[in-house]
Amino acid sequence: MSASHLNWPEAGETRSARWRSESGAPPPKRVVLADDSLTADAAFRLASEGTGMLWRGDFQNARLLLQALARRIDKPRKTKRAKADTPTPSSVDNFNLYRQAQSQRARTLAMLLIEFDGAHHITLRRAPDVVQACSEVYGAGDTAQGNYVAPLRELQGLIGAHEWRKKGVAIAALGGDRIHPHYGVFAPVRGDYMELLAQAPLPPALSAGGVAFDIGTGTGVLAALLVRRGVARVVATDTDPRALACARENLARLVPGGQVELVQADLFPEGVAPLVICNPPWVPARPSSPIEHAVYDPDSRMLRGFLNGLAAHLAPGGEGWLILSDLAEHLGLRSRADLLAWMDAAGLQPLHRLDVQPIHPKADDLTDPLHAARSAEVTSLWRLVVKTVA
Ligand SMILES: C[S@@+](CC[C@H](N)C(=O)[O-])C[C@H]1O[C@@H](n2cnc3c(N)ncnc32)[C@H](O)[C@@H]1O
């Protein structure tokens, strides 16, 4: 989180407050006061040039203004007809343009700002009570800490996350039991890969009493699923303290027998296991904010780290289960040949592969620039074993 301050002119003096942005956005260099008299077109011009608008009007009107800004950003633009000799952009170029547009959109929408007191209260007309939602992400509030300013769009993300956390996500593979994701922790909303994990036959080496490792546990959903499948003990790791706190809460409810041990570790815990599972981020590209770390991973660092360390952490006869979407292959960001070569170089060979076509909420959206790649996407569970020397 960015820890800087924000200054603005108000009532003849310069006021200042702490700046908060979980997405790591820097504070806008110039800030003006804005209220219900500001038109959407004027707000769009200010936001596009990077001027922050600190809202002093009715809270619900700020919400409407944000929607109006989003509509202006999303309005389809007339594109110039390409010259006959212009090369067609590759999938990688399309993906990069899409990501650039996404981050420009996020920057523009982050220009509408809300002031909070240190205890997470907003003093605007018709403002909701967001104390709980903010405390879950920013920590307990305290008026003595002074006011802070954050983008309204970020606040909406916090409120959305709070609702998800309260309501939870029903997991079919857990008999409909719910996982309650925390802010910034990968939410298992796409159940497809859990079905793969529920179907794959447990390795014979995982005899009664055996331990499995769950690398990058997130909400703890896969660790819970392994225990439900009869695995006696699971050691689950993650590097993200938010994920570990979230997994601890979910597992206390779903696995009350304490069969899952949570460890903060980069990839593997100590020792070996007859089953090691991992669902790493699947798009090798730079995350545009810390909360995208579960999906975007530059150079497939976690995937390659998992493959390279797997053989050393497998007990004799053990299996590594890699859950991986091939979206990156359809986007031209990684090839199947690369993946197979990494497995081979790590001394591994695929024993079997289970595939599923994910049901993606955007798969039917023809206006989505990544439509072709998303509609062809397949998620696989690769059962990997240590290569046998011929
Ligand atoms: C795609 S999410 C999967 C979460 C969960 N296993 C699931 O399937 O829903 C990837 C997880 O790996 C974690 N992670 C990323 N790099 C890691 C590393 N080097 N070691 C351990 N965990 C890592 C992230 O924090 C995130 O929780």
The ligand as an SDF file (V2000), in Angstrom:
LIG
                    3D

 27 29  0  0  0  0  0  0  0  0999 V2000
   -4.1940  -19.1460   -8.4270 C   0  0  0  0  0  0  0  0  0  0  0  0
   -4.0450  -18.9370   -6.6980 S   0  0  0  0  0  0  0  0  0  0  0  0
   -4.6240  -20.5550   -6.1720 C   0  0  0  0  0  0  0  0  0  0  0  0
   -5.2030  -20.5710   -4.7850 C   0  0  0  0  0  0  0  0  0  0  0  0
   -5.8510  -21.9000   -4.3600 C   0  0  0  0  0  0  0  0  0  0  0  0
   -4.8790  -22.9770   -4.3330 N   0  0  0  0  0  0  0  0  0  0  0  0
   -6.9920  -22.2690   -5.2820 C   0  0  0  0  0  0  0  0  0  0  0  0
   -6.8040  -23.1690   -6.0900 O   0  0  0  0  0  0  0  0  0  0  0  0
   -8.0540  -21.6540   -5.2020 O   0  0  0  0  0  0  0  0  0  0  0  0
   -2.2880  -19.0080   -6.4310 C   0  0  0  0  0  0  0  0  0  0  0  0
   -1.8610  -18.8530   -4.9840 C   0  0  0  0  0  0  0  0  0  0  0  0
   -0.4250  -19.0250   -4.9230 O   0  0  0  0  0  0  0  0  0  0  0  0
    0.1080  -18.1220   -3.9820 C   0  0  0  0  0  0  0  0  0  0  0  0
    1.5370  -17.9580   -4.3010 N   0  0  0  0  0  0  0  0  0  0  0  0
    2.0990  -17.1800   -5.2630 C   0  0  0  0  0  0  0  0  0  0  0  0
    3.4520  -17.3480   -5.2590 N   0  0  0  0  0  0  0  0  0  0  0  0
    3.7340  -18.2530   -4.2900 C   0  0  0  0  0  0  0  0  0  0  0  0
    4.9360  -18.8470   -3.8090 C   0  0  0  0  0  0  0  0  0  0  0  0
    6.1280  -18.5470   -4.3450 N   0  0  0  0  0  0  0  0  0  0  0  0
    4.8630  -19.7440   -2.7800 N   0  0  0  0  0  0  0  0  0  0  0  0
    3.6670  -20.0670   -2.2300 C   0  0  0  0  0  0  0  0  0  0  0  0
    2.4830  -19.5180   -2.6520 N   0  0  0  0  0  0  0  0  0  0  0  0
    2.5200  -18.6380   -3.6690 C   0  0  0  0  0  0  0  0  0  0  0  0
   -0.7370  -16.8670   -4.1490 C   0  0  0  0  0  0  0  0  0  0  0  0
   -0.6520  -16.0470   -3.0020 O   0  0  0  0  0  0  0  0  0  0  0  0
   -2.1420  -17.4990   -4.3540 C   0  0  0  0  0  0  0  0  0  0  0  0
   -2.7930  -17.6650   -3.1270 O   0  0  0  0  0  0  0  0  0  0  0  0
  1  2  1  0
  2  3  1  0
  2 10  1  0
  3  4  1  0
  4  5  1  0
  5  6  1  0
  5  7  1  0
  7  8  2  0
  7  9  1  0
 10 11  1  0
 11 12  1  0
 11 26  1  0
 12 13  1  0
 13 14  1  0
 13 24  1  0
 14 15  1  0
 14 23  1  0
 15 16  2  0
 16 17  1  0
 17 18  1  0
 17 23  2  0
 18 19  1  0
 18 20  2  0
 20 21  1  0
 21 22  2  0
 22 23  1  0
 24 25  1  0
 24 26  1  0
 26 27  1  0
M  CHG  2   2   1   9  -1
M  END
$$$$
